Amino acid sequence: MLSLSCSSKLRLLEGMLRRGLPDTLPVYGTVMYVNRGNPAGLEVLVDSWPEFKMVLTRPCREVAWDPTDFFTNLHTAFYRDEGTCRALLGNSRTINWDQRMAVPAGLQDGVYETIRDITRARGLEMETYSYRPLLHPDPPAMPQYRPEKGLRLAPVSPTHAMLLRDTWMFGENSWSLRYLNLLIRHFPSACLLDPEGTPISWSLIDPLAALTHGYTLPEHRGQHHPRAVVGMLAAQLHACGFPVYTRVLPHNEPSLHTLQRLGFHILPGVFYLLVVRPGFAQSQPANALDSAQDPAPSSGEMPRAQ
């Protein structure tokens, strides 16, 4: 595959992917961030240029130095030809199958099936998490909610990273703290602070440009706090030209209801998150990501590594 490092080619690719929305959403959001400073240290590859049959994003070699850290070892793929996709993803020169990795398969049919078949053929383990994808068609029309008296909106601070990790059921490891710090320091975020300056509700943006890691402290649920948080983040994303989208577990009815009230549309299809493990020791995966949470504006958390 060819690595696209030329800024003009990357901008041209971004425009091509924009015309393929919503199928291209994860790759499109990733390429947008690569073109805007590349905070996650990813590289963009195509099978040929300018006419391509497949786009792949993966971490640069110096970023994916830990073979057990699938939070960092993040891949996205979009194809125009499924045969090319299968051939390239199955090539060990394209993807290092000896490392743990996370592959958000997005909305395009075929990527999930391709990764599944490759992992089976290689004798690897794969966990599959299925989500409902949601996209806001008109972010400027989203209602904006002011915080209640005594509360204020602010970006999430790095000093809040431990709180986010400790309240995230998949955050009990050093990789997740490093991942959360990356998101907090280099991507947009929003939280609602109480009078003491403690976050009570928050959401982040991930390297795919999706709203993620939405959470409200249990004692503050049922008060519609995520509405103000999502509104703040959506305005920031739209101002920078990004799509406003997220993914939510199918059983998380409170989040789905909140997002739909804000104008999000549930897209057809399934957003898969695939976690591939090349034989490392592990315990059984958790059954759900956030089964008993208050409306969490984005429940697309990655599963916990052991």
C-alpha positions as a Markdown table, in Angstrom:
| # | Residue | x | y | z |
|---|---|---|---|---|
| 1 | Met | 0.0 | 0.0 | 0.0 |
| 2 | Leu | 1.0 | 3.6 | -0.5 |
| 3 | Ser | 1.5 | 5.9 | 2.5 |
| 4 | Leu | -0.1 | 9.3 | 1.8 |
| 5 | Ser | 2.1 | 12.0 | 3.5 |
| 6 | Cys | 1.6 | 14.8 | 1.1 |
| 7 | Ser | -0.8 | 17.4 | 2.6 |
| 8 | Ser | -2.4 | 18.2 | -0.7 |
| 9 | Lys | -3.1 | 14.5 | -1.4 |
| 10 | Leu | -4.5 | 14.1 | 2.1 |
| 11 | Arg | -6.8 | 17.1 | 1.7 |
| 12 | Leu | -8.0 | 15.7 | -1.7 |
| 13 | Leu | -8.7 | 12.3 | 0.0 |
| 14 | Glu | -10.7 | 14.0 | 2.7 |
| 15 | Gly | -12.9 | 15.6 | 0.0 |
| 16 | Met | -13.4 | 12.2 | -1.7 |
| 17 | Leu | -14.3 | 10.5 | 1.6 |
| 18 | Arg | -16.8 | 13.4 | 2.4 |
| 19 | Arg | -18.7 | 12.5 | -0.7 |
| 20 | Gly | -19.1 | 8.9 | 0.6 |
| 21 | Leu | -20.7 | 9.8 | 3.9 |
| 22 | Pro | -22.1 | 8.2 | 6.0 |
| 23 | Asp | -20.4 | 4.9 | 5.0 |
| 24 | Thr | -16.9 | 6.6 | 5.3 |
| 25 | Leu | -17.5 | 8.2 | 8.7 |
| 26 | Pro | -14.8 | 6.5 | 10.8 |
| 27 | Val | -12.1 | 6.8 | 8.1 |
| 28 | Tyr | -13.3 | 10.3 | 7.1 |
| 29 | Gly | -13.1 | 11.6 | 10.7 |
| 30 | Thr | -9.7 | 10.0 | 11.2 |
| 31 | Val | -8.3 | 11.6 | 8.0 |
| 32 | Met | -9.7 | 15.0 | 9.0 |
| 33 | Tyr | -7.7 | 14.8 | 12.3 |
| 34 | Val | -4.6 | 13.6 | 10.4 |
| 35 | Asn | -5.0 | 16.7 | 8.3 |
| 36 | Arg | -5.3 | 18.9 | 11.4 |
| 37 | Gly | -2.1 | 18.1 | 13.3 |
| 38 | Asn | -2.5 | 14.3 | 13.6 |
| 39 | Pro | -2.7 | 14.2 | 17.4 |
| 40 | Ala | -3.1 | 10.5 | 17.5 |
| 41 | Gly | 0.0 | 9.8 | 15.4 |
| 42 | Leu | -1.8 | 7.9 | 12.6 |
| 43 | Glu | -0.8 | 7.3 | 9.0 |
| 44 | Val | -3.1 | 7.0 | 6.0 |
| 45 | Leu | -2.5 | 4.3 | 3.3 |
| 46 | Val | -4.2 | 3.6 | -0.1 |
| 47 | Asp | -3.8 | 0.8 | -2.5 |
| 48 | Ser | -3.2 | 3.2 | -5.4 |
| 49 | Trp | -3.5 | 6.9 | -6.1 |
| 50 | Pro | -5.5 | 8.9 | -7.1 |
| 51 | Glu | -7.9 | 6.1 | -8.0 |
| 52 | Phe | -8.0 | 3.9 | -5.0 |
| 53 | Lys | -10.0 | 0.8 | -4.0 |
| 54 | Met | -9.2 | 0.9 | -0.3 |
| 55 | Val | -8.1 | 3.4 | 2.4 |
| 56 | Leu | -6.6 | 2.2 | 5.7 |
| 57 | Thr | -5.5 | 4.3 | 8.7 |
| 58 | Arg | -3.2 | 2.8 | 11.3 |
| 59 | Pro | -0.8 | 4.0 | 14.0 |
| 60 | Cys | 2.6 | 5.1 | 12.9 |
| 61 | Arg | 5.3 | 2.6 | 13.9 |
| 62 | Glu | 6.7 | 4.7 | 16.7 |
| 63 | Val | 3.2 | 5.1 | 18.2 |
| 64 | Ala | 2.3 | 1.4 | 18.2 |
| 65 | Trp | 5.3 | 0.4 | 20.3 |
| 66 | Asp | 3.3 | -1.6 | 22.9 |
| 67 | Pro | 2.0 | -4.8 | 21.3 |
| 68 | Thr | -0.6 | -5.2 | 24.1 |
| 69 | Asp | -2.1 | -1.7 | 23.9 |
| 70 | Phe | -5.1 | -1.9 | 21.6 |
| 71 | Phe | -6.4 | 1.5 | 22.7 |
| 72 | Thr | -3.5 | 3.1 | 20.7 |
| 73 | Asn | -3.3 | 0.4 | 18.0 |
| 74 | Leu | -6.4 | 1.7 | 16.3 |
| 75 | His | -7.2 | 0.9 | 12.6 |
| 76 | Thr | -10.0 | 2.0 | 10.3 |
| 77 | Ala | -10.7 | 0.9 | 6.8 |
| 78 | Phe | -12.9 | 1.9 | 3.8 |
| 79 | Tyr | -13.1 | 0.1 | 0.5 |
| 80 | Arg | -14.5 | 0.4 | -2.9 |
| 81 | Asp | -13.6 | -3.2 | -3.9 |
| 82 | Glu | -14.2 | -5.9 | -1.3 |
| 83 | Gly | -11.6 | -8.3 | -2.9 |
| 84 | Thr | -8.9 | -5.6 | -2.6 |
| 85 | Cys | -10.0 | -5.1 | 1.0 |
| 86 | Arg | -9.7 | -8.8 | 1.9 |
| 87 | Ala | -6.3 | -9.1 | 0.1 |
| 88 | Leu | -4.7 | -6.1 | 1.8 |
| 89 | Leu | -6.1 | -6.6 | 5.3 |
| 90 | Gly | -4.9 | -10.2 | 5.2 |
| 91 | Asn | -1.4 | -9.1 | 4.3 |
| 92 | Ser | 0.9 | -9.0 | 7.4 |
| 93 | Arg | 2.8 | -6.1 | 5.8 |
| 94 | Thr | -0.4 | -4.0 | 5.9 |
| 95 | Ile | -1.5 | -5.0 | 9.5 |
| 96 | Asn | 0.7 | -6.4 | 12.2 |
| 97 | Trp | -1.5 | -9.3 | 13.3 |
| 98 | Asp | 0.9 | -10.1 | 16.2 |
| 99 | Gln | -0.4 | -7.1 | 18.1 |
| 100 | Arg | -3.6 | -6.4 | 19.9 |
| 101 | Met | -5.7 | -4.0 | 17.9 |
| 102 | Ala | -9.0 | -2.3 | 17.8 |
| 103 | Val | -10.9 | -1.9 | 14.4 |
| 104 | Pro | -14.0 | 0.3 | 14.4 |
| 105 | Ala | -15.7 | -1.3 | 11.3 |
| 106 | Gly | -18.1 | 1.6 | 10.9 |
| 107 | Leu | -21.2 | 1.3 | 8.7 |
| 108 | Gln | -19.8 | -0.4 | 5.6 |
| 109 | Asp | -20.8 | -4.0 | 5.0 |
| 110 | Gly | -17.9 | -6.3 | 4.5 |
| 111 | Val | -15.2 | -4.9 | 6.8 |
| 112 | Tyr | -16.6 | -6.8 | 9.9 |
| 113 | Glu | -16.9 | -10.0 | 7.9 |
| 114 | Thr | -13.4 | -9.6 | 6.4 |
| 115 | Ile | -11.7 | -9.1 | 9.9 |
| 116 | Arg | -13.8 | -11.9 | 11.3 |
| 117 | Asp | -12.7 | -14.3 | 8.5 |
| 118 | Ile | -9.0 | -13.3 | 8.8 |
| 119 | Thr | -8.9 | -13.8 | 12.6 |
| 120 | Arg | -10.5 | -17.2 | 12.3 |
| 121 | Ala | -8.0 | -18.2 | 9.6 |
| 122 | Arg | -5.1 | -17.0 | 11.7 |
| 123 | Gly | -6.4 | -18.6 | 14.9 |
| 124 | Leu | -6.8 | -15.2 | 16.7 |
| 125 | Glu | -9.3 | -14.2 | 19.2 |
| 126 | Met | -11.8 | -11.4 | 18.4 |
| 127 | Glu | -14.4 | -9.7 | 20.5 |
| 128 | Thr | -17.3 | -8.0 | 18.7 |
| 129 | Tyr | -19.2 | -5.0 | 20.1 |
| 130 | Ser | -22.2 | -3.8 | 18.2 |
| 131 | Tyr | -23.6 | -0.2 | 18.3 |
| 132 | Arg | -26.3 | 1.9 | 16.9 |
| 133 | Pro | -24.7 | 4.7 | 14.9 |
| 134 | Leu | -26.2 | 8.2 | 15.1 |
| 135 | Leu | -25.5 | 11.3 | 13.0 |
| 136 | His | -26.8 | 14.9 | 13.5 |
| 137 | Pro | -28.0 | 16.2 | 10.1 |
| 138 | Asp | -28.0 | 19.9 | 11.1 |
| 139 | Pro | -25.8 | 20.7 | 14.1 |
| 140 | Pro | -26.6 | 24.5 | 14.1 |
| 141 | Ala | -30.2 | 23.6 | 14.7 |
| 142 | Met | -29.4 | 21.6 | 17.8 |
| 143 | Pro | -31.1 | 23.1 | 20.9 |
| 144 | Gln | -28.6 | 24.6 | 23.3 |
| 145 | Tyr | -29.2 | 24.0 | 27.0 |
| 146 | Arg | -27.8 | 26.3 | 29.7 |
| 147 | Pro | -26.4 | 24.7 | 32.8 |
| 148 | Glu | -28.4 | 24.9 | 36.0 |
| 149 | Lys | -27.5 | 27.6 | 38.5 |
| 150 | Gly | -24.2 | 26.8 | 40.2 |
| 151 | Leu | -23.0 | 24.5 | 37.3 |
| 152 | Arg | -20.7 | 25.5 | 34.5 |
| 153 | Leu | -19.5 | 24.1 | 31.2 |
| 154 | Ala | -15.8 | 23.6 | 30.6 |
| 155 | Pro | -13.4 | 21.4 | 28.7 |
| 156 | Val | -12.3 | 18.3 | 30.6 |
| 157 | Ser | -9.0 | 18.9 | 32.3 |
| 158 | Pro | -6.1 | 16.4 | 32.5 |
| 159 | Thr | -6.5 | 16.6 | 36.3 |
| 160 | His | -9.9 | 14.8 | 35.7 |
| 161 | Ala | -8.3 | 11.8 | 33.9 |
| 162 | Met | -8.3 | 9.6 | 37.0 |
| 163 | Leu | -12.0 | 10.3 | 37.7 |
| 164 | Leu | -12.8 | 9.4 | 34.1 |
| 165 | Arg | -10.8 | 6.2 | 34.3 |
| 166 | Asp | -12.2 | 5.2 | 37.6 |
| 167 | Thr | -15.8 | 5.7 | 36.5 |
| 168 | Trp | -15.2 | 3.8 | 33.2 |
| 169 | Met | -15.9 | 0.1 | 33.7 |
| 170 | Phe | -13.1 | -0.6 | 31.1 |
| 171 | Gly | -10.6 | 1.7 | 32.6 |
| 172 | Glu | -8.8 | -0.4 | 35.1 |
| 173 | Asn | -5.4 | -0.4 | 33.5 |
| 174 | Ser | -2.5 | 1.9 | 32.5 |
| 175 | Trp | -3.4 | 1.8 | 28.8 |
| 176 | Ser | -6.8 | 3.3 | 29.4 |
| 177 | Leu | -5.4 | 6.1 | 31.4 |
| 178 | Arg | -2.9 | 6.9 | 28.7 |
| 179 | Tyr | -5.6 | 6.8 | 26.1 |
| 180 | Leu | -7.9 | 9.1 | 28.1 |
| 181 | Asn | -5.1 | 11.5 | 28.6 |
| 182 | Leu | -4.5 | 11.6 | 24.8 |
| 183 | Leu | -8.1 | 12.4 | 24.2 |
| 184 | Ile | -8.3 | 15.1 | 26.9 |
| 185 | Arg | -5.1 | 16.8 | 25.9 |
| 186 | His | -5.4 | 16.7 | 22.1 |
| 187 | Phe | -9.1 | 16.5 | 21.2 |
| 188 | Pro | -12.2 | 18.5 | 22.0 |
| 189 | Ser | -14.1 | 17.6 | 25.2 |
| 190 | Ala | -16.8 | 19.1 | 27.4 |
| 191 | Cys | -17.9 | 18.6 | 31.0 |
| 192 | Leu | -20.3 | 20.1 | 33.5 |
| 193 | Leu | -18.6 | 21.2 | 36.7 |
| 194 | Asp | -20.3 | 21.5 | 40.1 |
| 195 | Pro | -19.5 | 24.5 | 42.4 |
| 196 | Glu | -16.4 | 22.7 | 43.7 |
| 197 | Gly | -15.1 | 22.2 | 40.2 |
| 198 | Thr | -15.7 | 18.5 | 40.0 |
| 199 | Pro | -17.1 | 17.1 | 36.7 |
| 200 | Ile | -20.5 | 15.6 | 37.1 |
| 201 | Ser | -21.2 | 14.8 | 33.4 |
| 202 | Trp | -18.8 | 14.7 | 30.5 |
| 203 | Ser | -18.1 | 13.5 | 26.9 |
| 204 | Leu | -14.9 | 13.3 | 24.8 |
| 205 | Ile | -14.0 | 13.1 | 21.1 |
| 206 | Asp | -12.0 | 10.2 | 19.9 |
| 207 | Pro | -9.5 | 9.9 | 17.0 |
| 208 | Leu | -12.4 | 9.0 | 14.7 |
| 209 | Ala | -13.9 | 12.4 | 15.4 |
| 210 | Ala | -16.9 | 10.7 | 17.2 |
| 211 | Leu | -18.4 | 11.7 | 20.5 |
| 212 | Thr | -17.4 | 9.0 | 23.0 |
| 213 | His | -17.0 | 8.2 | 26.7 |
| 214 | Gly | -20.2 | 9.9 | 27.8 |
| 215 | Tyr | -20.9 | 9.6 | 31.5 |
| 216 | Thr | -22.9 | 11.2 | 34.3 |
| 217 | Leu | -22.2 | 10.5 | 37.9 |
| 218 | Pro | -25.0 | 8.3 | 39.4 |
| 219 | Glu | -26.2 | 10.9 | 41.9 |
| 220 | His | -26.7 | 13.5 | 39.1 |
| 221 | Arg | -28.6 | 11.3 | 36.6 |
| 222 | Gly | -32.1 | 12.1 | 35.4 |
| 223 | Gln | -31.4 | 15.8 | 35.3 |
| 224 | His | -30.7 | 16.1 | 31.5 |
| 225 | His | -27.1 | 17.2 | 32.1 |
| 226 | Pro | -25.7 | 15.5 | 28.9 |
| 227 | Arg | -27.8 | 17.8 | 26.8 |
| 228 | Ala | -25.6 | 20.8 | 27.6 |
| 229 | Val | -22.4 | 18.7 | 27.3 |
| 230 | Val | -23.4 | 17.4 | 23.9 |
| 231 | Gly | -24.5 | 20.8 | 22.7 |
| 232 | Met | -21.1 | 22.3 | 23.6 |
| 233 | Leu | -19.2 | 19.6 | 21.8 |
| 234 | Ala | -21.4 | 19.6 | 18.8 |
| 235 | Ala | -20.9 | 23.3 | 18.3 |
| 236 | Gln | -17.1 | 22.9 | 18.5 |
| 237 | Leu | -17.1 | 20.1 | 16.0 |
| 238 | His | -19.4 | 21.8 | 13.5 |
| 239 | Ala | -17.4 | 25.0 | 13.7 |
| 240 | Cys | -14.3 | 23.1 | 12.6 |
| 241 | Gly | -16.2 | 21.3 | 9.7 |
| 242 | Phe | -16.5 | 17.9 | 11.4 |
| 243 | Pro | -19.5 | 15.7 | 11.2 |
| 244 | Val | -21.4 | 15.3 | 14.5 |
| 245 | Tyr | -21.9 | 11.6 | 15.1 |
| 246 | Thr | -21.6 | 8.9 | 17.8 |
| 247 | Arg | -22.3 | 5.3 | 18.5 |
| 248 | Val | -24.4 | 3.9 | 21.3 |
| 249 | Leu | -25.1 | 0.4 | 22.6 |
| 250 | Pro | -28.5 | -0.9 | 21.5 |
| 251 | His | -29.7 | -1.5 | 25.0 |
| 252 | Asn | -28.8 | 2.1 | 26.2 |
| 253 | Glu | -32.3 | 3.5 | 25.6 |
| 254 | Pro | -31.7 | 6.6 | 27.8 |
| 255 | Ser | -28.8 | 7.7 | 25.6 |
| 256 | Leu | -30.7 | 7.0 | 22.4 |
| 257 | His | -33.7 | 9.0 | 23.7 |
| 258 | Thr | -31.5 | 11.9 | 24.7 |
| 259 | Leu | -29.7 | 12.1 | 21.4 |
| 260 | Gln | -32.9 | 11.8 | 19.4 |
| 261 | Arg | -34.4 | 14.7 | 21.4 |
| 262 | Leu | -31.3 | 16.7 | 20.4 |
| 263 | Gly | -32.0 | 15.9 | 16.7 |
| 264 | Phe | -29.6 | 13.0 | 16.1 |
| 265 | His | -30.8 | 10.4 | 13.5 |
| 266 | Ile | -30.2 | 6.7 | 14.0 |
| 267 | Leu | -28.5 | 5.5 | 10.9 |
| 268 | Pro | -29.3 | 2.2 | 9.2 |
| 269 | Gly | -26.8 | -0.6 | 9.8 |
| 270 | Val | -24.5 | -1.5 | 12.7 |
| 271 | Phe | -21.3 | 0.2 | 13.9 |
| 272 | Tyr | -18.9 | -2.6 | 15.0 |
| 273 | Leu | -16.0 | -2.3 | 17.3 |
| 274 | Leu | -13.7 | -5.3 | 16.8 |
| 275 | Val | -10.9 | -6.1 | 19.3 |
| 276 | Val | -8.4 | -8.6 | 18.0 |
| 277 | Arg | -6.1 | -10.5 | 20.5 |
| 278 | Pro | -3.2 | -12.6 | 19.3 |
| 279 | Gly | -3.3 | -15.2 | 22.1 |
| 280 | Phe | -2.4 | -12.9 | 25.1 |
| 281 | Ala | -3.7 | -14.1 | 28.5 |
| 282 | Gln | -7.1 | -12.6 | 29.3 |
| 283 | Ser | -10.2 | -13.0 | 31.3 |
| 284 | Gln | -13.7 | -13.2 | 29.9 |
| 285 | Pro | -14.8 | -9.9 | 28.3 |
| 286 | Ala | -17.4 | -7.8 | 30.1 |
| 287 | Asn | -21.0 | -8.3 | 29.0 |
| 288 | Ala | -21.9 | -4.7 | 28.4 |
| 289 | Leu | -20.3 | -1.3 | 28.3 |
| 290 | Asp | -22.7 | 0.9 | 30.3 |
| 291 | Ser | -25.8 | -1.0 | 30.9 |
| 292 | Ala | -27.1 | 1.0 | 33.8 |
| 293 | Gln | -26.0 | 4.6 | 33.1 |
| 294 | Asp | -28.0 | 7.8 | 32.8 |
| 295 | Pro | -28.3 | 9.2 | 29.3 |
| 296 | Ala | -24.7 | 9.0 | 28.2 |
| 297 | Pro | -24.3 | 11.0 | 25.1 |
| 298 | Ser | -21.8 | 8.6 | 23.6 |
| 299 | Ser | -21.3 | 5.1 | 24.8 |
| 300 | Gly | -18.7 | 4.0 | 22.3 |
| 301 | Glu | -16.1 | 3.0 | 24.9 |
| 302 | Met | -13.5 | 0.4 | 24.1 |
| 303 | Pro | -13.6 | -2.8 | 26.2 |
| 304 | Arg | -11.3 | -3.3 | 29.1 |
| 305 | Ala | -7.9 | -4.9 | 28.6 |
| 306 | Gln | -6.6 | -7.2 | 31.3 |
